[in-house]
């Protein structure tokens, strides 16, 4: 196992608000990890820091041994919680754009998944349903041969049938030498594919254990423990 992500006393402040408070974290390769916490817990801030979209207030973060930047973008595949594509483009044009941007992009895999879903690559994105737009975004991210896949709420806005497709796409198409970090509130839907879970709240890591450890030590599922820990 090798370390893909390391945070050392990582802190991020927005003015007088502390979003992340001196967190220490290590993520190895070959894992599917749930990043779990209530709204405002610091999940998205952490994701943006590891993608180089924010800079730390203090502390350090390393992705594959390097600070987030141009080099790490080539090994991190990021799915934000909002669509990042241009509506006026066709799906085919978007696939071509990803081929130009990412040396590790696998267009054959992208077209295979589009075909499985019956999505016409010649159609403009704005002509697709919301669910199919979400699927296209996921397909593009999972078609990269990355070292770290970071998925921010990948199943939040889709129906249960689409959730099943999203989950199967994640487990069947990522590089198995890589790791996947999934930020979600819908823990029960993804728990079966998780190797580890990270609980985060108020900018602090409350728990980081394997799913088996959580079940053995607490006698309950990750979803049940989450509900107990964050009961209002």
N, C-alpha and C positions, 0 to 999 in steps of 0.2 A: 504493500500500500504506500502511496505517496500523498503528500499534503497538497491539496489544490487551493484551499482558502485558509488564511490565518489572520485573525484580528488580535491586536495587542493593545489593550487599554484604549480601545477605539471610542471616541467621543464625538458627537455632533450636536452643536447648539444652533438653534434658530433664535437669535436675540437672547432673551432671558429664558427661553424654553429649551430644555435638554431632551433631545430626541433619542440619543444613544448615550449611555453613561458608563464609560470605561469597560466596554465588553471585551472579553477574551473568548476566542472561538477558533476551533480547528476543524476543517472538513477534509476528509480523505477522498481519494478516487474510488469509483465503483459503488457508490451509494445513491439511493434515492431518499431525500431528506425533506421532511415537512417543516416549514418555518411557520410556526403557529402562535397567534396572539390576537387579542382584541384590537379593535380600531384604535389607532393612535399609539400602538405599542412600540413602534420603531421598525416594523418589518420593511416597509417601502423605503425608508431612509437607508437601512442596511443594504438593500438591493441596489439602490442608486449609488451608494458609495462603492460597492464592489464593481459596478459598471462604469465607474469614473464620471458619473453625472453630477456628483457632489464631491467636495473635498472635506476631509476630517477637520474638526476643530482642534483635536489633539489625538495622540495615539497613531497607530499605523494599521494598514490593511495591505495584504499581499495576495495576489491571485497567481497561482503557479510560480511563486517565488518572486513576483514583480509587483510593484505598485501599479494600481489601475491606470491605464493609459492606452496609447495606440497599440502597444504590443499585446496587452491582455485582451483587447477587443477581438483579436484574432483567435482567441481560444474560448471566449465566453459567448454563448448564444442566449440572448435576452428576449423574453416575451413580456412587454409591459402590460399593465392592466387596462390600457386604452389602445385602440387601433393606431398603428404607426404608419399606415400605408396611404397612398394617394388614391382617392376615389375615382379620379379620371383615367387611371391606368387600367389596362387589361391585366388579368392574372398572369398571362404569358409575359407581358412586359415587366411585371414585378419579379417573376422568376429570373428573367434575364438580368434585371438590376441586381438581384442577390448574387447571381453568378459573377458579376463584375466586382461586387463589393467584397465577397468572401471566397477565398481560395479553397476553403473546405466545403463549400456548398455542393450538394449532390442533386442536380436537376432531375436526374432519372428517378430518384426517390420521390421528389416533389411531384412530378407528373404521375407517378404510380399512385400516390395517395389521392391526388386530385381525381384521377380516373375512378378509384374505388368509391369516391363520394359523388360521382356524377357531376363534378363541377367543370364547366366548359372553360378551358384556359383562354379562349378568345373573348370572353365576356368581361366587360368593365366591372371593377369592384363595386361601383355604385349601383349596379344592377343586381347584385347578390343580396340574399337575405342577411339579417344580422348574424344568424347562426353560422351561415356559410362564410361570412367575412371572418368570424372568429376562427373557424377551421382553417382558412387560408393562412391567417397569421401564425397559427400553431404549426401548420405544415412547413412553412418557410423556416421557422426556428428549428424544428426537429429534423429538417433536411440538411442541417449543417453537421459536420463531423467534428464537433467541438469537444473541449475537455470539461467544460462546466456549462450546464443548461440552467438558466434561472427563469422561472415561470411565475409571474406575479398574478395571482387569482385567475388561473387558466380555465376554471370551470364555473366561475361565479355567475356569468350572464347567459348560460346556455341551459337548455332543457335536459332532463335526465338521460334521454337517449343519446344526446350529443355528448354528455359527460362521459358515458361509456366509451364513445369513440375517442374522445380526448385522452382518456386514461390508457386505452389500448395503444394509441399512437405514441404516447410517451414511453411506455414500457417496451414497445416493439421496434422503435426506430432510433433510440439514442445510442451513442457510442458507449459500449459497456465498459470501457476503460475510463469513462468519464463519470461525473456525478451530476445529479439533478437536484436542484433546490426548488421546492414548490411552496409558495406562499398561498395559503387558503384559509377560509373559515369553514369550509365544507369537509371537515376531517373524516367523517364516516365514509365519504365517497372515495377517498384516496388511501385510507389507512392500510388496506390490503396490499398496497404496492410499496409502502414505506419500509426502509431499513432503519432509519433513525428519525427522531423528532426533536425539534428545538422549540421550547416554550420561551417566548419573549414578552415582557410587560414593562411598561413605563421605562423603556430604554435599557432594561437589564435582562440578561439571559437567566431565566429561572431554572431551566432544566435542559440538558442535552444528553440523551441516552438512546440506546437502541430500542426499537419497538418491543423486542422480546424482554429486555430489562424492565421496561415500564409495566408490561403485563405481569411479569413474574413478581415484581416488587410491590405492585399495588393491587393485584388481583382484578384488574379491569382493563378495558381497552384504552387506547390513547384518547379517543373521543370522550369516553366517560371521565377520564382523569382531567381532561381539559375543561369539561363542564363543571367539575368539582372545584378545580383551582380558580376558575374565572367566574364562579357563580356570583351574581350580583345580589 
